[in-house]
Amino acid sequence: MKSEKLITFDYNVINMESMQVRIDEKNMNALNELAQTLSSSRSEVIRRVIEGGIRELRMKIAMEKYIDDEFSLCRAAEFSGVSIQQMAKYLAQRGIPFFKQSIEETERDAKEAQSWF
């Protein structure tokens, strides 16, 4: 039984620019192996790797700015190109609370919420 392709490449070649990059032998071998495994071109694999790297770097930068109070959770998610829920999950997986509220504020909010019932 043949499995369904899990990784697909969908690029609009018309809007792409070309660039030259120097890559060491170890990484070139890894790219060649991935291209062969995916039955794809090296260029397509490189584009996918770059996309993943950019996404991960933006998440890390957003997390740092969130920790330093430069970004709100909403702004961190926007900068990263993910939903607020995805950003909150990313932060929580790294042990960073995704909301910043003092104990006093939390207690005050809890009391206010009780008065609603």
Secondary structure as UniProt FT lines:
FT   HELIX           13..15
FT   HELIX           25..37
FT   TURN            38..39
FT   HELIX           42..67
FT   TURN            68..69
FT   HELIX           73..80
FT   HELIX           84..93
FT   TURN            94..95
FT   HELIX           103..115
//
